[in-house]
Amino acid sequence: MRLFNTLSGQKEEFYPKGETVTMYVCGVTAYDDCHIGHAMSYVIFDVIRRYLEFKGYKVKHVQNFTDIDDKIINRAQQLGIPAQELADKYNSEYFKDMDGLNIKRAHVYPKATEEIPKIVEVIQGLMTNGYAYESEGNVYFRVKSFPGYGKLAHQNLEEMMSKTCSEAGKKDYPLDFALWKAAKPGEPSWSSPWGEGRPGWHIECSAMALKYLGDSLDIHGGGQDLIFPHHENEIAQSESFTKVTPFAKYWLHNGLLQLGEDKMSKSLGNLITVKKALERYSPDAIRLFVLGSHYRSPLTYSEESLEAAETGMERLRQAIRNGGETGGKVALDSEPFRHRFIESMDDDFNTAQAIAVLFELVREINRAREENIDMAQAQHTLTELAKVLGFTLEEPAKPPLEAEPFIKLLISVRDDLRQAKEWQLADKIRSHLDELGITLEDTPKGTVWKRSR
């Protein structure tokens, strides 16, 4: 199995350090509902974990919650509620959204506010060894004390300088970053050797990863927008504190979800929330939309793409649902498809190619059904591999009960039109129902309907 490592800039053979693969994924900052951009990242790392487990690895998955941050404080002040109340609310909403997408829960979800002792310990260690300094109640990491700074972003200090902002009069060097922020009036704060304050964003993840996964982990993941400065800073402070290199052996970064020209983000306000998406599309369709492209590629959101994914999932469910063992003397051999699926996933988790293999298997199952070939084993393989990608394969919910009589009436009218060879009118009914999310399927036993979204 080969993974693309952002740190080296190339694909590398995957050799975990121990019997259990340790994986840390950066979590959400809890001040608003999750959007489809979050879904993209967490679906991807869910599949990475599922595939590692499918391959026989044990995985320990840790994902943090940032529950204290400038954005949380500002939003809470706007709403007139405590920052912790706001964070707790959206932490809970996160689980509802991710459960709705069939994303496996991490083994540990540490919260920044509950890890202050470890955070203070790491900051103290950095100060003792000359990697950090205090200024006006704040503590900053001294970037020039870490020779490898920039190795993840593959940039020098001058290039990175243009991407950061300076706090005049507080820092020794513009790229130095806050480990501890002095308390401001009305903000939550905790005691420390440097006075009341709160942790900086970057130190949270280092402290939590070190506490729950050890001094060096196998996989560290997140979106490409986190490479600099967040993950660059994590490396600097973690390796300076522990003296262990590398902090993470494999750095995996997913591409970003675009909405038009811009990435989807809370700060830009161009959001499609997970809740809204799940109202219209099935979890499987959203997952297929995300996994239909390579995880390192950017992805552009469109309703047309989601609707196509919904149609694709119905084809997959239908191949599993219809028939089974046909009594044919010859059985469809699904092992070549299984091998090609594994080859695709072994090549840097190429879900796009793996999904293409699944749909080739769907076509073979449909052909086998027509030719009276036994397809039971092939359907079992299709189900097994689909579940590796986290597809539930559950039928979408049907429309409200009150709509059912009208749908059946339209089907009956369409049947009469077909008997009368009024094909154009019959097709018009089918087309309009399809636009409303109702798919008709003509079978030897009559026409059946199902919800397509």
C-alpha positions as CSV (number, residue, x, y, z in Angstrom):
1,M,0.0,0.0,0.0
2,R,1.3,3.4,-1.0
3,L,0.3,6.8,0.4
4,F,1.1,10.3,-0.9
5,N,2.9,12.0,2.0
6,T,2.7,15.8,1.9
7,L,5.9,15.9,3.9
8,S,8.0,14.1,1.3
9,G,5.9,15.3,-1.7
10,Q,5.7,11.7,-3.1
11,K,4.0,8.3,-2.6
12,E,5.6,6.1,0.0
13,E,5.1,2.5,1.1
14,F,2.9,2.3,4.2
15,Y,4.8,0.8,7.1
16,P,3.1,1.7,10.5
17,K,5.4,1.8,13.5
18,G,3.6,-0.7,15.6
19,E,0.7,-3.2,15.7
20,T,-1.9,-0.4,15.9
21,V,-2.1,2.4,13.3
22,T,-2.3,5.7,15.1
23,M,-4.3,8.3,13.3
24,Y,-5.0,11.9,14.3
25,V,-7.4,14.0,12.3
26,C,-8.0,17.7,13.0
27,G,-11.6,18.3,14.1
28,V,-14.0,21.2,13.9
29,T,-14.1,24.6,15.6
30,A,-17.5,24.4,17.3
31,Y,-19.3,27.6,16.5
32,D,-21.7,26.7,13.7
33,D,-23.3,23.8,11.9
34,C,-21.0,21.5,9.8
35,H,-21.1,22.1,6.1
36,I,-20.5,19.8,3.1
37,G,-16.8,20.8,3.1
38,H,-16.5,19.3,6.6
39,A,-18.4,16.2,5.3
40,M,-15.9,15.8,2.4
41,S,-12.9,15.7,4.8
42,Y,-14.5,13.4,7.4
43,V,-15.9,11.0,4.8
44,I,-12.4,10.7,3.3
45,F,-10.7,9.9,6.6
46,D,-13.6,7.6,7.6
47,V,-12.9,5.6,4.4
48,I,-9.1,5.6,5.1
49,R,-9.8,4.2,8.5
50,R,-12.3,1.6,7.2
51,Y,-9.9,0.5,4.5
52,L,-7.0,0.1,7.0
53,E,-9.3,-2.0,9.2
54,F,-10.4,-4.0,6.1
55,K,-6.8,-4.7,5.4
56,G,-6.4,-6.2,8.9
57,Y,-4.9,-3.3,10.8
58,K,-6.0,-2.2,14.2
59,V,-6.5,1.6,14.2
60,K,-6.6,4.1,17.0
61,H,-8.4,7.2,15.7
62,V,-8.3,10.5,17.6
63,Q,-10.1,13.6,16.5
64,N,-10.2,16.8,18.5
65,F,-12.8,19.5,19.2
66,T,-11.6,23.1,19.3
67,D,-14.0,24.4,21.9
68,I,-12.2,27.7,22.7
69,D,-11.2,30.1,19.9
70,D,-11.7,33.7,18.8
71,K,-14.6,32.7,16.5
72,I,-16.4,30.8,19.3
73,I,-15.9,33.7,21.7
74,N,-17.1,36.3,19.1
75,R,-20.2,34.3,18.1
76,A,-21.1,33.6,21.8
77,Q,-20.8,37.3,22.6
78,Q,-23.1,38.1,19.6
79,L,-25.7,35.7,21.0
80,G,-25.2,36.7,24.6
81,I,-24.4,33.1,25.8
82,P,-21.3,31.6,27.4
83,A,-18.7,30.4,24.9
84,Q,-18.8,26.8,26.4
85,E,-22.6,26.6,25.9
86,L,-22.1,27.5,22.2
87,A,-19.3,25.0,21.7
88,D,-21.2,22.2,23.5
89,K,-24.2,22.8,21.3
90,Y,-22.3,22.5,18.1
91,N,-20.2,19.6,19.3
92,S,-23.5,17.7,19.8
93,E,-24.7,18.8,16.3
94,Y,-21.5,17.5,14.8
95,F,-22.2,14.0,16.0
96,K,-25.8,14.2,14.6
97,D,-24.4,15.3,11.2
98,M,-21.6,12.7,11.0
99,D,-23.8,9.9,12.3
100,G,-26.2,10.9,9.5
101,L,-23.4,10.4,7.0
102,N,-22.5,6.9,8.4
103,I,-19.1,8.2,9.6
104,K,-17.6,5.9,12.2
105,R,-16.9,7.7,15.5
106,A,-13.3,8.2,16.5
107,H,-12.0,6.3,19.5
108,V,-11.2,9.6,21.4
109,Y,-12.7,13.1,21.0
110,P,-10.6,15.3,23.3
111,K,-11.6,18.9,23.8
112,A,-9.2,21.7,24.2
113,T,-10.8,23.1,27.4
114,E,-10.4,19.7,29.0
115,E,-6.7,19.3,28.1
116,I,-5.3,22.5,29.7
117,P,-2.9,20.7,32.0
118,K,-1.2,18.9,29.1
119,I,-1.2,22.1,27.0
120,V,0.6,24.0,29.9
121,E,3.0,21.1,30.3
122,V,4.1,21.3,26.6
123,I,4.4,25.1,26.7
124,Q,6.5,24.9,29.8
125,G,8.8,22.4,28.2
126,L,9.2,24.6,25.1
127,M,10.1,27.6,27.3
128,T,12.5,25.7,29.4
129,N,14.5,24.6,26.3
130,G,14.5,28.0,24.7
131,Y,11.9,27.3,22.0
132,A,9.3,29.8,23.4
133,Y,9.2,33.1,25.1
134,E,6.8,35.3,27.1
135,S,5.6,38.7,25.9
136,E,2.9,40.8,27.7
137,G,1.3,37.7,29.2
138,N,1.4,35.8,25.8
139,V,3.7,32.9,25.0
140,Y,5.1,32.6,21.5
141,F,7.0,29.8,19.7
142,R,10.3,31.0,18.4
143,V,10.2,29.8,14.8
144,K,13.9,30.5,14.1
145,S,14.8,28.0,16.9
146,F,13.4,25.1,14.8
147,P,15.6,24.6,11.7
148,G,13.1,22.4,9.9
149,Y,10.4,25.0,9.9
150,G,8.7,25.0,6.4
151,K,9.4,21.4,5.6
152,L,5.7,20.4,5.3
153,A,4.7,23.4,3.2
154,H,8.0,23.1,1.2
155,Q,8.6,26.8,1.6
156,N,11.3,29.0,3.1
157,L,10.7,31.7,5.7
158,E,10.4,34.5,3.3
159,E,7.7,32.7,1.3
160,M,5.7,31.9,4.4
161,M,6.1,35.4,5.8
162,S,3.8,36.7,3.0
163,K,1.1,34.4,4.3
164,T,1.0,35.5,7.9
165,C,0.2,38.6,9.8
166,S,2.4,40.3,12.4
167,E,1.4,41.4,15.9
168,A,3.6,44.6,16.2
169,G,5.4,45.0,19.5
170,K,4.5,41.6,20.8
171,K,6.5,39.1,18.8
172,D,10.3,38.9,18.2
173,Y,9.8,37.6,14.6
174,P,6.7,37.8,12.4
175,L,6.3,34.1,11.9
176,D,6.4,33.3,15.7
177,F,3.0,32.0,16.7
178,A,1.0,32.1,19.9
179,L,1.1,29.1,22.3
180,W,-0.8,30.9,25.1
181,K,-2.9,34.1,24.8
182,A,-3.3,36.5,27.7
183,A,-6.8,36.9,29.0
184,K,-9.0,39.7,27.8
185,P,-11.9,41.2,29.7
186,G,-15.0,39.1,29.5
187,E,-13.3,36.1,27.8
188,P,-13.0,32.6,29.3
189,S,-9.5,32.0,30.8
190,W,-7.5,29.5,32.8
191,S,-4.6,29.8,35.2
192,S,-1.1,29.3,34.0
193,P,2.5,30.2,35.0
194,W,2.2,33.2,32.7
195,G,-1.1,34.4,34.2
196,E,-4.7,34.0,33.2
197,G,-5.3,33.1,29.5
198,R,-6.2,30.4,27.0
199,P,-4.3,28.2,24.6
200,G,-3.5,29.1,21.0
201,W,-5.0,27.0,18.3
202,H,-1.9,25.1,17.2
203,I,-0.7,23.9,20.6
204,E,-4.1,22.2,21.2
205,C,-3.6,19.6,18.6
206,S,0.0,18.8,19.5
207,A,-0.9,18.4,23.2
208,M,-3.8,16.1,22.4
209,A,-2.0,14.0,19.8
210,L,1.0,13.5,22.2
211,K,-1.2,12.6,25.1
212,Y,-3.5,10.1,23.3
213,L,-1.2,8.7,20.6
214,G,2.4,9.1,21.8
215,D,5.4,11.1,20.7
216,S,5.2,9.9,17.1
217,L,2.1,8.9,15.2
218,D,1.5,7.1,11.9
219,I,-1.0,9.3,10.1
220,H,-2.0,12.9,10.6
221,G,-4.8,14.2,8.4
222,G,-6.8,17.3,7.5
223,G,-7.7,19.6,4.7
224,Q,-5.1,21.2,2.4
225,D,-5.9,24.5,4.0
226,L,-4.3,23.3,7.2
227,I,-0.8,22.6,5.8
228,F,0.3,26.1,6.7
229,P,0.3,27.4,9.2
230,H,-1.5,24.9,11.4
231,H,0.2,21.6,10.6
232,E,3.6,23.3,10.0
233,N,3.3,24.8,13.5
234,E,2.3,21.4,15.0
235,I,5.5,19.8,13.7
236,A,7.7,22.6,15.0
237,Q,6.3,22.6,18.5
238,S,5.8,18.8,18.8
239,E,9.3,17.8,17.6
240,S,10.9,20.6,19.7
241,F,9.1,19.4,22.8
242,T,9.7,15.6,22.4
243,K,13.0,15.6,20.5
244,V,11.4,12.8,18.5
245,T,11.3,13.0,14.7
246,P,9.0,12.7,12.8
247,F,6.0,13.9,14.8
248,A,3.9,12.2,12.2
249,K,5.2,9.7,9.7
250,Y,2.5,10.2,7.0
251,W,0.8,13.6,6.4
252,L,-2.4,13.2,4.4
253,H,-4.3,16.2,3.1
254,N,-7.6,16.2,1.3
255,G,-8.5,18.7,-1.4
256,L,-11.1,21.4,-0.7
257,L,-14.7,21.6,-1.7
258,Q,-15.5,24.5,-4.0
259,L,-18.7,26.4,-4.4
260,G,-18.2,28.3,-7.6
261,E,-14.8,30.1,-7.4
262,D,-14.3,29.9,-3.7
263,K,-13.8,27.1,-1.1
264,M,-16.8,26.4,1.1
265,S,-16.2,27.9,4.5
266,K,-18.0,29.3,7.5
267,S,-16.0,32.5,7.4
268,L,-17.0,33.2,3.7
269,G,-20.6,32.4,4.5
270,N,-21.1,30.3,1.4
271,L,-22.3,27.2,3.2
272,I,-24.5,24.2,2.4
273,T,-24.9,22.5,5.7
274,V,-24.8,18.8,6.2
275,K,-28.4,19.0,7.6
276,K,-29.7,20.7,4.4
277,A,-27.9,18.2,2.2
278,L,-29.3,15.2,4.1
279,E,-32.8,16.6,3.7
280,R,-32.5,16.3,0.0
281,Y,-30.0,13.5,-0.7
282,S,-29.3,10.1,0.9
283,P,-26.1,9.6,2.9
284,D,-24.9,7.2,0.3
285,A,-25.3,9.7,-2.5
286,I,-23.3,12.3,-0.6
287,R,-20.5,9.8,0.1
288,L,-20.5,8.7,-3.6
289,F,-20.2,12.4,-4.7
290,V,-17.2,12.9,-2.4
291,L,-15.5,9.6,-3.2
292,G,-16.0,9.8,-6.9
293,S,-12.9,12.0,-7.1
294,H,-9.5,11.4,-5.7
295,Y,-9.2,12.7,-2.2
296,R,-6.3,15.1,-3.0
297,S,-8.3,16.7,-5.8
298,P,-10.5,19.8,-5.4
299,L,-14.2,19.0,-5.7
300,T,-17.0,21.4,-7.0
301,Y,-20.4,21.2,-5.4
302,S,-23.4,21.1,-7.7
303,E,-26.9,19.7,-7.4
304,E,-26.5,17.9,-10.7
305,S,-23.5,16.0,-9.3
306,L,-25.5,15.0,-6.2
307,E,-28.5,13.9,-8.3
308,A,-26.2,11.8,-10.5
309,A,-24.7,10.2,-7.4
310,E,-28.2,9.4,-6.2
311,T,-29.0,7.7,-9.5
312,G,-25.7,5.8,-9.3
313,M,-26.4,4.6,-5.8
314,E,-29.8,3.3,-6.9
315,R,-28.1,1.2,-9.6
316,L,-25.8,-0.2,-7.0
317,R,-28.6,-1.0,-4.5
318,Q,-30.7,-2.5,-7.3
319,A,-27.9,-4.9,-8.3
320,I,-27.8,-6.2,-4.7
321,R,-31.5,-6.1,-4.2
322,N,-32.8,-7.9,-7.3
323,G,-32.4,-11.6,-7.4
324,G,-29.5,-13.5,-6.0
325,E,-28.9,-17.2,-6.6
326,T,-30.6,-17.9,-9.9
327,G,-30.0,-21.6,-10.0
328,G,-27.7,-21.2,-13.0
329,K,-25.0,-23.9,-13.3
330,V,-22.3,-21.3,-13.8
331,A,-21.4,-18.7,-11.1
332,L,-20.2,-15.2,-11.8
333,D,-16.5,-14.9,-10.6
334,S,-16.2,-11.7,-8.6
335,E,-12.6,-12.2,-7.4
336,P,-11.0,-10.3,-10.3
337,F,-13.1,-7.3,-9.3
338,R,-12.2,-7.7,-5.6
339,H,-8.5,-7.7,-6.6
340,R,-8.8,-4.6,-8.7
341,F,-10.7,-2.8,-6.0
342,I,-7.9,-3.5,-3.5
343,E,-5.2,-2.5,-6.1
344,S,-7.1,0.8,-6.5
345,M,-7.3,1.5,-2.8
346,D,-3.7,0.4,-2.2
347,D,-2.7,3.2,-4.6
348,D,-3.1,6.2,-2.3
349,F,-6.8,5.4,-1.5
350,N,-7.9,5.9,-5.1
351,T,-11.7,5.7,-4.3
352,A,-12.6,7.0,-7.8
353,Q,-11.0,4.0,-9.4
354,A,-12.4,1.7,-6.8
355,I,-15.9,2.9,-7.4
356,A,-15.4,2.4,-11.1
357,V,-14.6,-1.2,-10.4
358,L,-17.8,-1.5,-8.3
359,F,-19.9,-0.3,-11.2
360,E,-18.2,-2.7,-13.6
361,L,-19.3,-5.4,-11.2
362,V,-22.8,-4.0,-11.2
363,R,-22.9,-4.4,-15.0
364,E,-21.7,-8.0,-14.8
365,I,-24.3,-8.8,-12.1
366,N,-27.1,-7.4,-14.3
367,R,-25.8,-9.4,-17.3
368,A,-25.6,-12.5,-15.2
369,R,-29.2,-12.1,-14.2
370,E,-30.3,-12.0,-17.8
371,E,-28.2,-15.0,-18.7
372,N,-29.3,-17.2,-15.7
373,I,-25.8,-17.1,-14.2
374,D,-25.5,-17.6,-10.4
375,M,-24.6,-14.1,-9.0
376,A,-25.0,-14.7,-5.3
377,Q,-21.3,-14.6,-4.5
378,A,-20.8,-11.5,-6.7
379,Q,-23.6,-9.7,-4.9
380,H,-21.9,-10.6,-1.6
381,T,-18.6,-9.2,-2.9
382,L,-20.3,-6.0,-4.1
383,T,-21.9,-5.6,-0.7
384,E,-18.7,-6.2,1.2
385,L,-16.7,-3.7,-0.9
386,A,-19.4,-1.1,-0.9
387,K,-19.4,-1.2,2.9
388,V,-15.6,-0.6,2.9
389,L,-16.5,2.8,1.4
390,G,-19.1,3.3,4.1
391,F,-22.2,3.0,1.9
392,T,-25.2,1.9,4.0
393,L,-27.0,0.5,1.0
394,E,-30.2,1.4,2.7
395,E,-33.2,2.3,0.6
396,P,-34.0,6.1,0.7
397,A,-37.1,6.9,2.8
398,K,-40.3,6.9,0.8
399,P,-42.4,10.0,0.4
400,P,-45.0,10.8,3.0
401,L,-47.8,8.3,3.1
402,E,-50.4,10.8,1.8
403,A,-48.5,11.1,-1.5
404,E,-48.6,7.3,-2.2
405,P,-52.2,7.1,-3.6
406,F,-51.4,9.9,-6.1
407,I,-48.3,8.2,-7.2
408,K,-50.1,4.9,-7.7
409,L,-52.9,6.7,-9.6
410,L,-50.3,8.3,-12.0
411,I,-48.7,4.8,-12.5
412,S,-52.2,3.4,-13.3
413,V,-52.8,6.2,-15.8
414,R,-49.4,5.7,-17.4
415,D,-50.2,1.9,-17.7
416,D,-53.4,2.8,-19.6
417,L,-51.5,5.2,-21.8
418,R,-48.9,2.6,-22.6
419,Q,-51.7,0.0,-23.5
420,A,-53.1,2.6,-25.8
421,K,-49.6,3.2,-27.3
422,E,-49.7,6.8,-26.2
423,W,-45.9,6.6,-25.5
424,Q,-45.3,10.4,-25.5
425,L,-47.8,11.0,-22.7
426,A,-46.7,8.0,-20.8
427,D,-43.1,9.2,-20.9
428,K,-44.2,12.7,-19.8
429,I,-45.7,11.2,-16.6
430,R,-42.5,9.2,-16.0
431,S,-40.3,12.3,-16.6
432,H,-42.3,14.5,-14.3
433,L,-42.2,11.9,-11.5
434,D,-38.5,11.6,-11.9
435,E,-38.1,15.4,-11.5
436,L,-40.0,15.1,-8.2
437,G,-37.6,12.4,-7.1
438,I,-39.8,9.3,-7.9
439,T,-38.2,6.7,-10.1
440,L,-40.4,4.2,-12.0
441,E,-39.1,0.7,-12.8
442,D,-41.0,-1.5,-15.2
443,T,-40.8,-5.2,-14.2
444,P,-42.5,-8.4,-15.4
445,K,-44.8,-8.1,-12.4
446,G,-45.7,-4.5,-13.1
447,T,-44.4,-1.0,-12.5
448,V,-42.9,-0.3,-9.1
449,W,-41.7,3.1,-7.8
450,K,-39.1,4.3,-5.4
451,R,-37.7,7.5,-4.1
452,S,-34.5,8.6,-5.8
453,R,-33.7,11.4,-3.4
